[in-house]
Amino acid sequence: MFFKFFRRAKPLPGREAEETAARFLEKASLKIIARNYHSRFGEIDIIAEDENALHFVEVKATSGNYDPLERITPSKMAKIAKTIEYYILKNDIKKEYQIDAMIVTNGNIEWIKNIF
């Protein structure tokens, strides 16, 4: 039997955007707590914190030909909210939190705070 293994030449655009967003948040003095946090309800791209709050961050990469916020649909927001609730209960979090979006377009970042 012959198995062929392929190496992806470039990282996936979404993963690359998440890496760019995480570096941006760290430069903004936020501590990255988790990346690609999964629960049975959904996924959070980045969980970060500053001295005041936890930031649950949805990252969207775009080529600029459409509004990436349109891809954060009501059903996606419901999954994010359930995942946050699960994370907070599981980890006994008492800190304030907010849901942010980070739009990465050709290496440029737009940080939209409190989207929900």
C-alpha positions in Angstrom: 0.0 0.0 0.0 1.3 3.4 -0.9 0.4 6.5 1.1 1.2 9.9 -0.1 1.4 12.8 2.3 0.8 16.3 1.1 2.0 19.4 2.8 -0.1 22.5 2.3 2.0 25.2 0.6 0.3 28.0 2.4 -1.7 28.2 5.7 -5.4 28.4 5.4 -6.6 32.0 5.1 -8.8 31.7 8.2 -5.9 30.4 10.3 -3.6 33.0 9.0 -6.1 35.7 9.9 -6.6 34.3 13.4 -2.8 34.4 13.9 -2.7 38.0 12.7 -5.6 38.9 15.0 -3.9 37.1 18.0 -0.7 39.0 17.5 -2.7 42.3 17.2 -4.5 41.6 20.5 -1.2 40.8 22.2 0.3 44.1 21.0 -2.8 45.8 22.4 -1.8 44.3 25.9 -4.4 41.5 25.9 -3.5 38.1 27.1 -4.6 35.2 24.9 -6.4 32.6 27.0 -7.5 30.2 24.3 -7.6 29.8 20.5 -10.1 27.8 18.6 -12.1 26.9 21.8 -14.6 24.2 20.9 -17.6 23.0 22.8 -20.6 21.0 21.6 -22.4 24.3 20.9 -19.8 25.9 18.7 -16.4 27.5 18.5 -14.7 30.7 19.6 -11.8 31.8 17.5 -9.9 33.7 20.3 -10.5 34.2 24.0 -8.4 37.0 25.4 -8.5 39.2 28.5 -7.4 42.6 29.7 -7.6 43.9 33.2 -11.3 44.8 32.8 -12.9 42.0 30.7 -12.8 38.8 28.8 -12.9 39.2 25.0 -14.6 36.5 22.9 -13.4 37.3 19.4 -14.8 36.1 16.1 -12.2 36.5 13.3 -13.2 36.9 9.7 -10.8 37.1 6.8 -11.9 38.8 3.6 -10.6 39.8 0.2 -12.6 43.0 0.6 -15.3 42.2 -2.0 -18.1 41.9 0.6 -19.0 42.8 4.2 -17.5 40.1 6.4 -19.9 41.0 9.2 -22.7 39.6 7.1 -21.1 36.2 7.6 -21.7 36.5 11.4 -25.3 35.5 11.0 -27.9 35.3 13.8 -27.5 31.5 14.0 -23.7 32.0 14.3 -24.2 34.5 17.1 -26.5 32.1 18.9 -23.8 29.4 18.7 -21.2 31.9 19.9 -23.4 32.9 22.8 -24.1 29.3 23.9 -20.4 28.5 23.7 -19.5 31.6 25.8 -22.2 30.6 28.4 -20.7 27.1 28.5 -17.1 28.4 28.9 -18.2 30.8 31.7 -20.0 28.1 33.6 -17.3 25.4 33.1 -14.5 27.8 34.2 -16.5 29.6 37.0 -15.8 33.0 35.4 -16.9 36.1 37.4 -15.3 38.7 35.1 -17.3 40.9 32.7 -17.1 39.9 29.1 -17.7 41.2 25.6 -18.0 39.8 22.1 -15.7 41.4 19.5 -15.1 40.8 15.8 -11.8 41.2 14.0 -11.8 41.7 10.3 -8.6 40.9 8.6 -8.2 42.2 5.0 -4.8 41.9 3.3 -3.0 42.1 6.6 -5.0 45.1 7.8 -7.1 44.7 10.9 -10.4 46.3 12.0 -11.3 45.5 15.6 -15.0 45.9 16.2 -15.8 45.8 19.9 -19.1 44.7 21.5 -20.8 43.4 18.4 -23.5 41.6 20.3 
